[in-house]
């Protein structure tokens, strides 16, 4: 059963939430998310399953993985995602859809010529959990929430008020 939604949030240097995105979107140093993670390397991941009324939120610092792991991550993505990423224009103003389509076609052609091409700024980021909150919804609003936080030697489990 697929999740209904997976979201990622990163915070900019000022400490305010800068980006909220669906999982699978890249975060290299050129894009807003990549800049946010460079300025303040912490994030939250939220996994939501509405049919079960369940949600899990993972929070913690973000670390950049090795160049080899980053390249493997990029190359494992679909051609369309790689073509868009090679453009390096995410979140930039776009004149019209024809401009995008032409640029993506050129980028796809480049990938056909250079199938091992990885953008120099592409970085795989990993969240190192410091806390994991689990929420079980209830139709009568008697939600159950647990928080697991990293202790010195083990995880500490806390029951939370809804």
Chimera marker file (.cmm) of the C-alpha trace (Angstrom):
<marker_set name="trace">
<marker id="1" x="0.000" y="0.000" z="0.000" r="1" g="1" b="0" radius="0.5"/>
<marker id="2" x="1.539" y="3.297" z="-1.010" r="1" g="1" b="0" radius="0.5"/>
<marker id="3" x="1.795" y="6.247" z="1.313" r="1" g="1" b="0" radius="0.5"/>
<marker id="4" x="-0.592" y="9.108" z="0.637" r="1" g="1" b="0" radius="0.5"/>
<marker id="5" x="2.110" y="11.684" z="1.055" r="1" g="1" b="0" radius="0.5"/>
<marker id="6" x="5.750" y="12.003" z="1.970" r="1" g="1" b="0" radius="0.5"/>
<marker id="7" x="7.023" y="15.499" z="2.639" r="1" g="1" b="0" radius="0.5"/>
<marker id="8" x="10.392" y="16.968" z="3.465" r="1" g="1" b="0" radius="0.5"/>
<marker id="9" x="10.965" y="20.327" z="5.093" r="1" g="1" b="0" radius="0.5"/>
<marker id="10" x="14.250" y="22.191" z="5.359" r="1" g="1" b="0" radius="0.5"/>
<marker id="11" x="14.950" y="25.410" z="7.212" r="1" g="1" b="0" radius="0.5"/>
<marker id="12" x="16.995" y="28.333" z="5.960" r="1" g="1" b="0" radius="0.5"/>
<marker id="13" x="19.714" y="30.169" z="7.895" r="1" g="1" b="0" radius="0.5"/>
<marker id="14" x="17.149" y="32.404" z="9.635" r="1" g="1" b="0" radius="0.5"/>
<marker id="15" x="15.530" y="29.308" z="11.157" r="1" g="1" b="0" radius="0.5"/>
<marker id="16" x="12.266" y="29.588" z="9.250" r="1" g="1" b="0" radius="0.5"/>
<marker id="17" x="10.934" y="26.786" z="7.107" r="1" g="1" b="0" radius="0.5"/>
<marker id="18" x="12.240" y="27.447" z="3.643" r="1" g="1" b="0" radius="0.5"/>
<marker id="19" x="11.059" y="24.496" z="1.585" r="1" g="1" b="0" radius="0.5"/>
<marker id="20" x="8.449" y="21.788" z="1.827" r="1" g="1" b="0" radius="0.5"/>
<marker id="21" x="8.570" y="19.224" z="-0.953" r="1" g="1" b="0" radius="0.5"/>
<marker id="22" x="7.395" y="15.790" z="-1.923" r="1" g="1" b="0" radius="0.5"/>
<marker id="23" x="9.997" y="13.142" z="-1.469" r="1" g="1" b="0" radius="0.5"/>
<marker id="24" x="12.114" y="12.250" z="-4.455" r="1" g="1" b="0" radius="0.5"/>
<marker id="25" x="12.867" y="15.843" z="-5.363" r="1" g="1" b="0" radius="0.5"/>
<marker id="26" x="16.543" y="16.546" z="-5.542" r="1" g="1" b="0" radius="0.5"/>
<marker id="27" x="18.373" y="18.929" z="-3.243" r="1" g="1" b="0" radius="0.5"/>
<marker id="28" x="21.639" y="19.992" z="-4.783" r="1" g="1" b="0" radius="0.5"/>
<marker id="29" x="23.538" y="23.117" z="-3.820" r="1" g="1" b="0" radius="0.5"/>
<marker id="30" x="22.065" y="25.170" z="-6.677" r="1" g="1" b="0" radius="0.5"/>
<marker id="31" x="18.412" y="24.698" z="-5.764" r="1" g="1" b="0" radius="0.5"/>
<marker id="32" x="16.628" y="26.357" z="-2.852" r="1" g="1" b="0" radius="0.5"/>
<marker id="33" x="16.483" y="23.173" z="-0.807" r="1" g="1" b="0" radius="0.5"/>
<marker id="34" x="20.203" y="22.563" z="-1.318" r="1" g="1" b="0" radius="0.5"/>
<marker id="35" x="21.025" y="26.093" z="-0.181" r="1" g="1" b="0" radius="0.5"/>
<marker id="36" x="18.756" y="25.677" z="2.849" r="1" g="1" b="0" radius="0.5"/>
<marker id="37" x="20.439" y="22.402" z="3.799" r="1" g="1" b="0" radius="0.5"/>
<marker id="38" x="23.882" y="23.969" z="3.388" r="1" g="1" b="0" radius="0.5"/>
<marker id="39" x="22.931" y="26.956" z="5.562" r="1" g="1" b="0" radius="0.5"/>
<marker id="40" x="21.184" y="24.916" z="8.236" r="1" g="1" b="0" radius="0.5"/>
<marker id="41" x="21.632" y="21.161" z="7.878" r="1" g="1" b="0" radius="0.5"/>
<marker id="42" x="18.508" y="19.879" z="9.598" r="1" g="1" b="0" radius="0.5"/>
<marker id="43" x="15.234" y="18.554" z="8.233" r="1" g="1" b="0" radius="0.5"/>
<marker id="44" x="11.965" y="16.826" z="8.997" r="1" g="1" b="0" radius="0.5"/>
<marker id="45" x="10.404" y="14.004" z="6.980" r="1" g="1" b="0" radius="0.5"/>
<marker id="46" x="6.694" y="13.296" z="7.337" r="1" g="1" b="0" radius="0.5"/>
<marker id="47" x="5.056" y="10.070" z="6.150" r="1" g="1" b="0" radius="0.5"/>
<marker id="48" x="1.263" y="10.146" z="6.085" r="1" g="1" b="0" radius="0.5"/>
<marker id="49" x="-1.237" y="7.371" z="5.463" r="1" g="1" b="0" radius="0.5"/>
<marker id="50" x="-4.763" y="8.796" z="5.668" r="1" g="1" b="0" radius="0.5"/>
<marker id="51" x="-6.587" y="5.477" z="5.174" r="1" g="1" b="0" radius="0.5"/>
<marker id="52" x="-4.995" y="4.209" z="8.397" r="1" g="1" b="0" radius="0.5"/>
<marker id="53" x="-4.993" y="7.623" z="10.121" r="1" g="1" b="0" radius="0.5"/>
<marker id="54" x="-1.265" y="7.255" z="10.737" r="1" g="1" b="0" radius="0.5"/>
<marker id="55" x="1.589" y="9.659" z="10.479" r="1" g="1" b="0" radius="0.5"/>
<marker id="56" x="5.285" y="9.414" z="11.275" r="1" g="1" b="0" radius="0.5"/>
<marker id="57" x="7.610" y="12.405" z="11.512" r="1" g="1" b="0" radius="0.5"/>
<marker id="58" x="11.391" y="12.003" z="11.567" r="1" g="1" b="0" radius="0.5"/>
<marker id="59" x="13.567" y="14.977" z="12.587" r="1" g="1" b="0" radius="0.5"/>
<marker id="60" x="17.296" y="15.410" z="12.730" r="1" g="1" b="0" radius="0.5"/>
<marker id="61" x="20.477" y="16.773" z="11.255" r="1" g="1" b="0" radius="0.5"/>
<marker id="62" x="21.214" y="16.269" z="7.579" r="1" g="1" b="0" radius="0.5"/>
<marker id="63" x="24.549" y="15.000" z="6.325" r="1" g="1" b="0" radius="0.5"/>
<marker id="64" x="25.884" y="15.056" z="2.800" r="1" g="1" b="0" radius="0.5"/>
<marker id="65" x="26.846" y="11.614" z="1.563" r="1" g="1" b="0" radius="0.5"/>
<marker id="66" x="29.944" y="10.771" z="-0.481" r="1" g="1" b="0" radius="0.5"/>
<marker id="67" x="30.396" y="11.727" z="-4.121" r="1" g="1" b="0" radius="0.5"/>
<marker id="68" x="30.064" y="8.039" z="-5.051" r="1" g="1" b="0" radius="0.5"/>
<marker id="69" x="26.769" y="7.625" z="-3.181" r="1" g="1" b="0" radius="0.5"/>
<marker id="70" x="25.488" y="10.903" z="-4.613" r="1" g="1" b="0" radius="0.5"/>
<marker id="71" x="26.343" y="9.819" z="-8.161" r="1" g="1" b="0" radius="0.5"/>
<marker id="72" x="24.663" y="6.438" z="-7.649" r="1" g="1" b="0" radius="0.5"/>
<marker id="73" x="21.544" y="8.220" z="-6.346" r="1" g="1" b="0" radius="0.5"/>
<marker id="74" x="21.401" y="10.490" z="-9.390" r="1" g="1" b="0" radius="0.5"/>
<marker id="75" x="21.990" y="7.683" z="-11.892" r="1" g="1" b="0" radius="0.5"/>
<marker id="76" x="19.242" y="5.541" z="-10.293" r="1" g="1" b="0" radius="0.5"/>
<marker id="77" x="16.627" y="8.206" z="-11.104" r="1" g="1" b="0" radius="0.5"/>
<marker id="78" x="14.486" y="8.226" z="-14.214" r="1" g="1" b="0" radius="0.5"/>
<marker id="79" x="15.655" y="10.010" z="-17.353" r="1" g="1" b="0" radius="0.5"/>
<marker id="80" x="13.071" y="12.791" z="-16.957" r="1" g="1" b="0" radius="0.5"/>
<marker id="81" x="14.167" y="13.593" z="-13.405" r="1" g="1" b="0" radius="0.5"/>
<marker id="82" x="17.845" y="13.569" z="-14.408" r="1" g="1" b="0" radius="0.5"/>
<marker id="83" x="17.147" y="15.798" z="-17.421" r="1" g="1" b="0" radius="0.5"/>
<marker id="84" x="15.311" y="18.365" z="-15.289" r="1" g="1" b="0" radius="0.5"/>
<marker id="85" x="18.069" y="18.302" z="-12.672" r="1" g="1" b="0" radius="0.5"/>
<marker id="86" x="20.811" y="18.840" z="-15.231" r="1" g="1" b="0" radius="0.5"/>
<marker id="87" x="19.157" y="22.142" z="-16.129" r="1" g="1" b="0" radius="0.5"/>
<marker id="88" x="19.790" y="23.497" z="-12.635" r="1" g="1" b="0" radius="0.5"/>
<marker id="89" x="16.790" y="25.809" z="-12.840" r="1" g="1" b="0" radius="0.5"/>
<marker id="90" x="14.517" y="24.415" z="-10.124" r="1" g="1" b="0" radius="0.5"/>
<marker id="91" x="12.288" y="27.094" z="-8.572" r="1" g="1" b="0" radius="0.5"/>
<marker id="92" x="13.544" y="29.745" z="-11.018" r="1" g="1" b="0" radius="0.5"/>
<marker id="93" x="10.983" y="31.811" z="-12.932" r="1" g="1" b="0" radius="0.5"/>
<marker id="94" x="9.866" y="30.162" z="-16.185" r="1" g="1" b="0" radius="0.5"/>
<marker id="95" x="8.711" y="32.183" z="-19.196" r="1" g="1" b="0" radius="0.5"/>
<marker id="96" x="6.444" y="29.497" z="-20.637" r="1" g="1" b="0" radius="0.5"/>
<marker id="97" x="6.039" y="25.748" z="-20.907" r="1" g="1" b="0" radius="0.5"/>
<marker id="98" x="7.542" y="25.642" z="-24.415" r="1" g="1" b="0" radius="0.5"/>
<marker id="99" x="10.805" y="26.996" z="-22.971" r="1" g="1" b="0" radius="0.5"/>
<marker id="100" x="10.828" y="24.193" z="-20.393" r="1" g="1" b="0" radius="0.5"/>
<marker id="101" x="9.973" y="21.515" z="-22.938" r="1" g="1" b="0" radius="0.5"/>
<marker id="102" x="12.756" y="22.620" z="-25.301" r="1" g="1" b="0" radius="0.5"/>
<marker id="103" x="15.331" y="22.714" z="-22.490" r="1" g="1" b="0" radius="0.5"/>
<marker id="104" x="14.300" y="19.260" z="-21.245" r="1" g="1" b="0" radius="0.5"/>
<marker id="105" x="14.535" y="17.828" z="-24.781" r="1" g="1" b="0" radius="0.5"/>
<marker id="106" x="18.087" y="19.174" z="-25.065" r="1" g="1" b="0" radius="0.5"/>
<marker id="107" x="18.940" y="17.790" z="-21.647" r="1" g="1" b="0" radius="0.5"/>
<marker id="108" x="17.520" y="14.353" z="-22.556" r="1" g="1" b="0" radius="0.5"/>
<marker id="109" x="19.599" y="14.350" z="-25.740" r="1" g="1" b="0" radius="0.5"/>
<marker id="110" x="22.677" y="15.154" z="-23.683" r="1" g="1" b="0" radius="0.5"/>
<marker id="111" x="21.912" y="12.245" z="-21.345" r="1" g="1" b="0" radius="0.5"/>
<marker id="112" x="21.646" y="9.914" z="-24.339" r="1" g="1" b="0" radius="0.5"/>
<marker id="113" x="25.111" y="11.035" z="-25.456" r="1" g="1" b="0" radius="0.5"/>
<marker id="114" x="26.545" y="10.970" z="-21.905" r="1" g="1" b="0" radius="0.5"/>
<marker id="115" x="24.601" y="8.367" z="-19.885" r="1" g="1" b="0" radius="0.5"/>
<marker id="116" x="26.994" y="8.521" z="-16.893" r="1" g="1" b="0" radius="0.5"/>
<marker id="117" x="26.702" y="12.321" z="-16.575" r="1" g="1" b="0" radius="0.5"/>
<marker id="118" x="26.111" y="13.591" z="-13.033" r="1" g="1" b="0" radius="0.5"/>
<marker id="119" x="25.774" y="17.311" z="-12.263" r="1" g="1" b="0" radius="0.5"/>
<marker id="120" x="28.807" y="18.503" z="-10.276" r="1" g="1" b="0" radius="0.5"/>
<marker id="121" x="26.674" y="19.894" z="-7.433" r="1" g="1" b="0" radius="0.5"/>
<marker id="122" x="24.429" y="16.850" z="-7.020" r="1" g="1" b="0" radius="0.5"/>
<marker id="123" x="24.487" y="15.754" z="-3.393" r="1" g="1" b="0" radius="0.5"/>
<marker id="124" x="22.626" y="12.961" z="-1.670" r="1" g="1" b="0" radius="0.5"/>
<marker id="125" x="21.505" y="14.134" z="1.770" r="1" g="1" b="0" radius="0.5"/>
<marker id="126" x="20.553" y="11.785" z="4.600" r="1" g="1" b="0" radius="0.5"/>
<marker id="127" x="18.579" y="12.665" z="7.719" r="1" g="1" b="0" radius="0.5"/>
<marker id="128" x="20.133" y="11.273" z="10.900" r="1" g="1" b="0" radius="0.5"/>
<marker id="129" x="17.097" y="10.857" z="13.187" r="1" g="1" b="0" radius="0.5"/>
<marker id="130" x="17.159" y="12.554" z="16.580" r="1" g="1" b="0" radius="0.5"/>
<marker id="131" x="13.429" y="12.101" z="17.111" r="1" g="1" b="0" radius="0.5"/>
<marker id="132" x="10.659" y="10.008" z="15.571" r="1" g="1" b="0" radius="0.5"/>
<marker id="133" x="7.054" y="10.893" z="16.359" r="1" g="1" b="0" radius="0.5"/>
<marker id="134" x="4.290" y="8.390" z="15.623" r="1" g="1" b="0" radius="0.5"/>
<marker id="135" x="0.644" y="9.441" z="15.535" r="1" g="1" b="0" radius="0.5"/>
<marker id="136" x="-2.394" y="7.185" z="15.362" r="1" g="1" b="0" radius="0.5"/>
<marker id="137" x="-5.562" y="9.134" z="14.610" r="1" g="1" b="0" radius="0.5"/>
<marker id="138" x="-8.935" y="8.364" z="16.159" r="1" g="1" b="0" radius="0.5"/>
<marker id="139" x="-12.399" y="9.322" z="14.865" r="1" g="1" b="0" radius="0.5"/>
<marker id="140" x="-13.372" y="10.448" z="18.371" r="1" g="1" b="0" radius="0.5"/>
<marker id="141" x="-10.232" y="12.640" z="18.524" r="1" g="1" b="0" radius="0.5"/>
<marker id="142" x="-8.504" y="10.390" z="21.071" r="1" g="1" b="0" radius="0.5"/>
<marker id="143" x="-5.305" y="10.357" z="19.075" r="1" g="1" b="0" radius="0.5"/>
<marker id="144" x="-2.344" y="8.394" z="20.354" r="1" g="1" b="0" radius="0.5"/>
<marker id="145" x="1.080" y="9.951" z="19.953" r="1" g="1" b="0" radius="0.5"/>
<marker id="146" x="4.488" y="8.585" z="20.862" r="1" g="1" b="0" radius="0.5"/>
<marker id="147" x="7.810" y="10.312" z="20.506" r="1" g="1" b="0" radius="0.5"/>
<marker id="148" x="11.079" y="8.434" z="20.366" r="1" g="1" b="0" radius="0.5"/>
<marker id="149" x="14.137" y="10.606" z="20.943" r="1" g="1" b="0" radius="0.5"/>
<marker id="150" x="17.758" y="9.684" z="20.834" r="1" g="1" b="0" radius="0.5"/>
<marker id="151" x="19.224" y="9.298" z="24.301" r="1" g="1" b="0" radius="0.5"/>
<marker id="152" x="22.882" y="8.863" z="25.169" r="1" g="1" b="0" radius="0.5"/>
<marker id="153" x="22.863" y="5.083" z="24.699" r="1" g="1" b="0" radius="0.5"/>
<marker id="154" x="19.378" y="4.231" z="23.468" r="1" g="1" b="0" radius="0.5"/>
<marker id="155" x="16.066" y="5.648" z="22.291" r="1" g="1" b="0" radius="0.5"/>
<marker id="156" x="13.731" y="7.156" z="24.899" r="1" g="1" b="0" radius="0.5"/>
<marker id="157" x="9.994" y="6.571" z="24.343" r="1" g="1" b="0" radius="0.5"/>
<marker id="158" x="7.514" y="9.213" z="25.474" r="1" g="1" b="0" radius="0.5"/>
<marker id="159" x="3.728" y="9.230" z="25.341" r="1" g="1" b="0" radius="0.5"/>
<marker id="160" x="2.526" y="12.658" z="24.150" r="1" g="1" b="0" radius="0.5"/>
<marker id="161" x="-0.699" y="14.544" z="24.588" r="1" g="1" b="0" radius="0.5"/>
<marker id="162" x="-2.668" y="14.688" z="21.331" r="1" g="1" b="0" radius="0.5"/>
<link id1="1" id2="2" r="1" g="1" b="0" radius="0.2"/>
<link id1="2" id2="3" r="1" g="1" b="0" radius="0.2"/>
<link id1="3" id2="4" r="1" g="1" b="0" radius="0.2"/>
<link id1="4" id2="5" r="1" g="1" b="0" radius="0.2"/>
<link id1="5" id2="6" r="1" g="1" b="0" radius="0.2"/>
<link id1="6" id2="7" r="1" g="1" b="0" radius="0.2"/>
<link id1="7" id2="8" r="1" g="1" b="0" radius="0.2"/>
<link id1="8" id2="9" r="1" g="1" b="0" radius="0.2"/>
<link id1="9" id2="10" r="1" g="1" b="0" radius="0.2"/>
<link id1="10" id2="11" r="1" g="1" b="0" radius="0.2"/>
<link id1="11" id2="12" r="1" g="1" b="0" radius="0.2"/>
<link id1="12" id2="13" r="1" g="1" b="0" radius="0.2"/>
<link id1="13" id2="14" r="1" g="1" b="0" radius="0.2"/>
<link id1="14" id2="15" r="1" g="1" b="0" radius="0.2"/>
<link id1="15" id2="16" r="1" g="1" b="0" radius="0.2"/>
<link id1="16" id2="17" r="1" g="1" b="0" radius="0.2"/>
<link id1="17" id2="18" r="1" g="1" b="0" radius="0.2"/>
<link id1="18" id2="19" r="1" g="1" b="0" radius="0.2"/>
<link id1="19" id2="20" r="1" g="1" b="0" radius="0.2"/>
<link id1="20" id2="21" r="1" g="1" b="0" radius="0.2"/>
<link id1="21" id2="22" r="1" g="1" b="0" radius="0.2"/>
<link id1="22" id2="23" r="1" g="1" b="0" radius="0.2"/>
<link id1="23" id2="24" r="1" g="1" b="0" radius="0.2"/>
<link id1="24" id2="25" r="1" g="1" b="0" radius="0.2"/>
<link id1="25" id2="26" r="1" g="1" b="0" radius="0.2"/>
<link id1="26" id2="27" r="1" g="1" b="0" radius="0.2"/>
<link id1="27" id2="28" r="1" g="1" b="0" radius="0.2"/>
<link id1="28" id2="29" r="1" g="1" b="0" radius="0.2"/>
<link id1="29" id2="30" r="1" g="1" b="0" radius="0.2"/>
<link id1="30" id2="31" r="1" g="1" b="0" radius="0.2"/>
<link id1="31" id2="32" r="1" g="1" b="0" radius="0.2"/>
<link id1="32" id2="33" r="1" g="1" b="0" radius="0.2"/>
<link id1="33" id2="34" r="1" g="1" b="0" radius="0.2"/>
<link id1="34" id2="35" r="1" g="1" b="0" radius="0.2"/>
<link id1="35" id2="36" r="1" g="1" b="0" radius="0.2"/>
<link id1="36" id2="37" r="1" g="1" b="0" radius="0.2"/>
<link id1="37" id2="38" r="1" g="1" b="0" radius="0.2"/>
<link id1="38" id2="39" r="1" g="1" b="0" radius="0.2"/>
<link id1="39" id2="40" r="1" g="1" b="0" radius="0.2"/>
<link id1="40" id2="41" r="1" g="1" b="0" radius="0.2"/>
<link id1="41" id2="42" r="1" g="1" b="0" radius="0.2"/>
<link id1="42" id2="43" r="1" g="1" b="0" radius="0.2"/>
<link id1="43" id2="44" r="1" g="1" b="0" radius="0.2"/>
<link id1="44" id2="45" r="1" g="1" b="0" radius="0.2"/>
<link id1="45" id2="46" r="1" g="1" b="0" radius="0.2"/>
<link id1="46" id2="47" r="1" g="1" b="0" radius="0.2"/>
<link id1="47" id2="48" r="1" g="1" b="0" radius="0.2"/>
<link id1="48" id2="49" r="1" g="1" b="0" radius="0.2"/>
<link id1="49" id2="50" r="1" g="1" b="0" radius="0.2"/>
<link id1="50" id2="51" r="1" g="1" b="0" radius="0.2"/>
<link id1="51" id2="52" r="1" g="1" b="0" radius="0.2"/>
<link id1="52" id2="53" r="1" g="1" b="0" radius="0.2"/>
<link id1="53" id2="54" r="1" g="1" b="0" radius="0.2"/>
<link id1="54" id2="55" r="1" g="1" b="0" radius="0.2"/>
<link id1="55" id2="56" r="1" g="1" b="0" radius="0.2"/>
<link id1="56" id2="57" r="1" g="1" b="0" radius="0.2"/>
<link id1="57" id2="58" r="1" g="1" b="0" radius="0.2"/>
<link id1="58" id2="59" r="1" g="1" b="0" radius="0.2"/>
<link id1="59" id2="60" r="1" g="1" b="0" radius="0.2"/>
<link id1="60" id2="61" r="1" g="1" b="0" radius="0.2"/>
<link id1="61" id2="62" r="1" g="1" b="0" radius="0.2"/>
<link id1="62" id2="63" r="1" g="1" b="0" radius="0.2"/>
<link id1="63" id2="64" r="1" g="1" b="0" radius="0.2"/>
<link id1="64" id2="65" r="1" g="1" b="0" radius="0.2"/>
<link id1="65" id2="66" r="1" g="1" b="0" radius="0.2"/>
<link id1="66" id2="67" r="1" g="1" b="0" radius="0.2"/>
<link id1="67" id2="68" r="1" g="1" b="0" radius="0.2"/>
<link id1="68" id2="69" r="1" g="1" b="0" radius="0.2"/>
<link id1="69" id2="70" r="1" g="1" b="0" radius="0.2"/>
<link id1="70" id2="71" r="1" g="1" b="0" radius="0.2"/>
<link id1="71" id2="72" r="1" g="1" b="0" radius="0.2"/>
<link id1="72" id2="73" r="1" g="1" b="0" radius="0.2"/>
<link id1="73" id2="74" r="1" g="1" b="0" radius="0.2"/>
<link id1="74" id2="75" r="1" g="1" b="0" radius="0.2"/>
<link id1="75" id2="76" r="1" g="1" b="0" radius="0.2"/>
<link id1="76" id2="77" r="1" g="1" b="0" radius="0.2"/>
<link id1="77" id2="78" r="1" g="1" b="0" radius="0.2"/>
<link id1="78" id2="79" r="1" g="1" b="0" radius="0.2"/>
<link id1="79" id2="80" r="1" g="1" b="0" radius="0.2"/>
<link id1="80" id2="81" r="1" g="1" b="0" radius="0.2"/>
<link id1="81" id2="82" r="1" g="1" b="0" radius="0.2"/>
<link id1="82" id2="83" r="1" g="1" b="0" radius="0.2"/>
<link id1="83" id2="84" r="1" g="1" b="0" radius="0.2"/>
<link id1="84" id2="85" r="1" g="1" b="0" radius="0.2"/>
<link id1="85" id2="86" r="1" g="1" b="0" radius="0.2"/>
<link id1="86" id2="87" r="1" g="1" b="0" radius="0.2"/>
<link id1="87" id2="88" r="1" g="1" b="0" radius="0.2"/>
<link id1="88" id2="89" r="1" g="1" b="0" radius="0.2"/>
<link id1="89" id2="90" r="1" g="1" b="0" radius="0.2"/>
<link id1="90" id2="91" r="1" g="1" b="0" radius="0.2"/>
<link id1="91" id2="92" r="1" g="1" b="0" radius="0.2"/>
<link id1="92" id2="93" r="1" g="1" b="0" radius="0.2"/>
<link id1="93" id2="94" r="1" g="1" b="0" radius="0.2"/>
<link id1="94" id2="95" r="1" g="1" b="0" radius="0.2"/>
<link id1="95" id2="96" r="1" g="1" b="0" radius="0.2"/>
<link id1="96" id2="97" r="1" g="1" b="0" radius="0.2"/>
<link id1="97" id2="98" r="1" g="1" b="0" radius="0.2"/>
<link id1="98" id2="99" r="1" g="1" b="0" radius="0.2"/>
<link id1="99" id2="100" r="1" g="1" b="0" radius="0.2"/>
<link id1="100" id2="101" r="1" g="1" b="0" radius="0.2"/>
<link id1="101" id2="102" r="1" g="1" b="0" radius="0.2"/>
<link id1="102" id2="103" r="1" g="1" b="0" radius="0.2"/>
<link id1="103" id2="104" r="1" g="1" b="0" radius="0.2"/>
<link id1="104" id2="105" r="1" g="1" b="0" radius="0.2"/>
<link id1="105" id2="106" r="1" g="1" b="0" radius="0.2"/>
<link id1="106" id2="107" r="1" g="1" b="0" radius="0.2"/>
<link id1="107" id2="108" r="1" g="1" b="0" radius="0.2"/>
<link id1="108" id2="109" r="1" g="1" b="0" radius="0.2"/>
<link id1="109" id2="110" r="1" g="1" b="0" radius="0.2"/>
<link id1="110" id2="111" r="1" g="1" b="0" radius="0.2"/>
<link id1="111" id2="112" r="1" g="1" b="0" radius="0.2"/>
<link id1="112" id2="113" r="1" g="1" b="0" radius="0.2"/>
<link id1="113" id2="114" r="1" g="1" b="0" radius="0.2"/>
<link id1="114" id2="115" r="1" g="1" b="0" radius="0.2"/>
<link id1="115" id2="116" r="1" g="1" b="0" radius="0.2"/>
<link id1="116" id2="117" r="1" g="1" b="0" radius="0.2"/>
<link id1="117" id2="118" r="1" g="1" b="0" radius="0.2"/>
<link id1="118" id2="119" r="1" g="1" b="0" radius="0.2"/>
<link id1="119" id2="120" r="1" g="1" b="0" radius="0.2"/>
<link id1="120" id2="121" r="1" g="1" b="0" radius="0.2"/>
<link id1="121" id2="122" r="1" g="1" b="0" radius="0.2"/>
<link id1="122" id2="123" r="1" g="1" b="0" radius="0.2"/>
<link id1="123" id2="124" r="1" g="1" b="0" radius="0.2"/>
<link id1="124" id2="125" r="1" g="1" b="0" radius="0.2"/>
<link id1="125" id2="126" r="1" g="1" b="0" radius="0.2"/>
<link id1="126" id2="127" r="1" g="1" b="0" radius="0.2"/>
<link id1="127" id2="128" r="1" g="1" b="0" radius="0.2"/>
<link id1="128" id2="129" r="1" g="1" b="0" radius="0.2"/>
<link id1="129" id2="130" r="1" g="1" b="0" radius="0.2"/>
<link id1="130" id2="131" r="1" g="1" b="0" radius="0.2"/>
<link id1="131" id2="132" r="1" g="1" b="0" radius="0.2"/>
<link id1="132" id2="133" r="1" g="1" b="0" radius="0.2"/>
<link id1="133" id2="134" r="1" g="1" b="0" radius="0.2"/>
<link id1="134" id2="135" r="1" g="1" b="0" radius="0.2"/>
<link id1="135" id2="136" r="1" g="1" b="0" radius="0.2"/>
<link id1="136" id2="137" r="1" g="1" b="0" radius="0.2"/>
<link id1="137" id2="138" r="1" g="1" b="0" radius="0.2"/>
<link id1="138" id2="139" r="1" g="1" b="0" radius="0.2"/>
<link id1="139" id2="140" r="1" g="1" b="0" radius="0.2"/>
<link id1="140" id2="141" r="1" g="1" b="0" radius="0.2"/>
<link id1="141" id2="142" r="1" g="1" b="0" radius="0.2"/>
<link id1="142" id2="143" r="1" g="1" b="0" radius="0.2"/>
<link id1="143" id2="144" r="1" g="1" b="0" radius="0.2"/>
<link id1="144" id2="145" r="1" g="1" b="0" radius="0.2"/>
<link id1="145" id2="146" r="1" g="1" b="0" radius="0.2"/>
<link id1="146" id2="147" r="1" g="1" b="0" radius="0.2"/>
<link id1="147" id2="148" r="1" g="1" b="0" radius="0.2"/>
<link id1="148" id2="149" r="1" g="1" b="0" radius="0.2"/>
<link id1="149" id2="150" r="1" g="1" b="0" radius="0.2"/>
<link id1="150" id2="151" r="1" g="1" b="0" radius="0.2"/>
<link id1="151" id2="152" r="1" g="1" b="0" radius="0.2"/>
<link id1="152" id2="153" r="1" g="1" b="0" radius="0.2"/>
<link id1="153" id2="154" r="1" g="1" b="0" radius="0.2"/>
<link id1="154" id2="155" r="1" g="1" b="0" radius="0.2"/>
<link id1="155" id2="156" r="1" g="1" b="0" radius="0.2"/>
<link id1="156" id2="157" r="1" g="1" b="0" radius="0.2"/>
<link id1="157" id2="158" r="1" g="1" b="0" radius="0.2"/>
<link id1="158" id2="159" r="1" g="1" b="0" radius="0.2"/>
<link id1="159" id2="160" r="1" g="1" b="0" radius="0.2"/>
<link id1="160" id2="161" r="1" g="1" b="0" radius="0.2"/>
<link id1="161" id2="162" r="1" g="1" b="0" radius="0.2"/>
</marker_set>
